[in-house]
């Protein structure tokens, strides 16, 4: 599957667009998770704290798809200064 945004400058501009506030940090994280995992927005909204595993060697999300379908998506945690 090819990326929707294949230009790094465009990608950085989108992730850098939210303001440097609590809400902006939340929005940046939402965008990052959506881009990294390619899950649907509805799947992201349905995530609960128990579905997010960040303390493991391989961080992942347990995504509840359509019906009873569940999938694990591995993602990279990127920390910026």
Secondary structure, 3 states (H helix, E strand, C coil): CCCCCCCHHHHHHHHHHCCCCHHHHHHHHHHHHHHHHCCCHHHHHCCCHHHEECCCCCCEEEEECCCCCEEEEECCCCCCC
